[in-house]
Amino acid sequence: MSWVKWDSILLSYMDWGLNIGSLKVNNWALLGKWWRRFCTKIDAFGLKIIKSIYGRGWGGGGLDNSNHNRIGIGHSPWKDIIRTGKDITKCGFNFNNNFSRTIGEGRNILFWEDQWIGDQFFKDKYPRIYRLEEVKNDKVCDRVSWVNSSPIMKWQWRRLQRDINDDELNSMVQDIACSIHNDNANDGWKWSVSGDGKFYTKELTAIHDKKLHGQITGVKETVGNRLLPQSLGIFVWRAKRRRLPVRVELDNRGIDLHTVRRPMCDEDVESTDHALVLCKHAFKVWERVYHWWGLGNFSSTSVSDLFNGECNNARGLNGNTLWQAVEWV
């Protein structure tokens, strides 16, 4: 019998879940990490082999998802990695566009055929100039040099400059002038989601969990206790949700019982509140615990009041890890 919806279990602690997360999303995040490794480990021999098979594309290796149909080597782990970006984007988060180039010396970025400024290749954004270009696979360093932060362009055109559209040329130069570069650094990649530009699987997982499950409002954060095993924390989590197999809950789920009264005391129906708080046997235990801690009389009437620290006598201990451990046990 299922007591808690699986989606509720997958939710983060902030959304009153168990922070397990979706295995599918975790797998996407780990595959996405290969994108980052592929783009940054540019001199690795294995990556050169992949580029020779899949082409340069977006950062190399077919990561632009543009040439799947022409790849005739059947299924492979790398094809699954390539498709990851497309699968992630279907969930409402554009994975490709959150990777962007960081420009250093410009020795590892193709001027025309790499996406290094904005969200378009220069060959697509400025097609007229590209058609007139003699050498289409030059690097950025072959075409641009910066003097006092101003770009100095070097061209190899098949025709005279008068054949060039001035508006298109001026727009391209303006794009380059507004770009951020560092002549003393190597070319690299930046993950725009994180503040330091590094790719973290946890961030991508958290983003997709929000996309899949939505933002939950009006719930309290799931609280854990480092002094206790996780199984006990899950029991308390279920108790707060009224998801324990007490007789009232079993009856609500269609289980045919001869009675829903609590057998131990036979005073009332066996609900979560009665079983853990109001039953005379449970109440006697709580009175002794409160006397032990010098809290006076026990006055809680529900599980919510008890575990959320809303009982008058124990309110001052709210947030005390040791008291919480005693209370949960």
C-alpha angles and dihedrals in degrees: 000000000000112000101176129033112253091231089059091053091051093053121106123259089255090060095048095261135121094254093235093136128199116300088213092055092045089053091050090051093051092047089047088057088064088061090058093046092048092052096046102039092064097156097051112122094223091055091053088056092051090050090051090055102037101028130236100285119142101357089335135285096069094288090146088073089229103117108041093120095058094052106100103178097100125231118348138160090250092057088054089052091050091051092051092081091054093048092050092049091054088064092061102267117104101221097182096052093054090064112077135171124254110211119223124147091343094230097125101041124084110226096217106021104043126074099237104140123039123336098302137071113247089234089061097038095047105027097159094058091042092056090054093049114109098198110041099175099057120133125243090255089058092056106032136043124174124225115183089343091305119117119240110201127213117197138188105194127174091217138037119285091250088073090062120096103243095206091053092046094048090049091053093049090049091052090052093045091054094049122104116239141165117205091195096057137069122254113265148156132265129206103216095202095069125062095232095046094244124129116245122184091209091060093051091046092051092049093052095044087057090048093049100041103025129222113308117213132192097030132114125240117264107253123211133189121219092204093063136060116263092243090066091049089053090051090055090045090054092046091055089052093048090242102133121117096252118147097259091053092046090051091050088056095054100262108149107229126175088228139000094209118113107260095206095064105003089212102118144347114300104252126155092258093049096045096049103030120007103042109105091238093050091042091054090054091051092049091055092047091050091048089050091054094042094243098135121224121005110239108164117128103186143032091246093057091045102049096035092057094244096128106113098230095047098039092101090059094055106132095021104132095203094049090047090053091052091046094050094047 
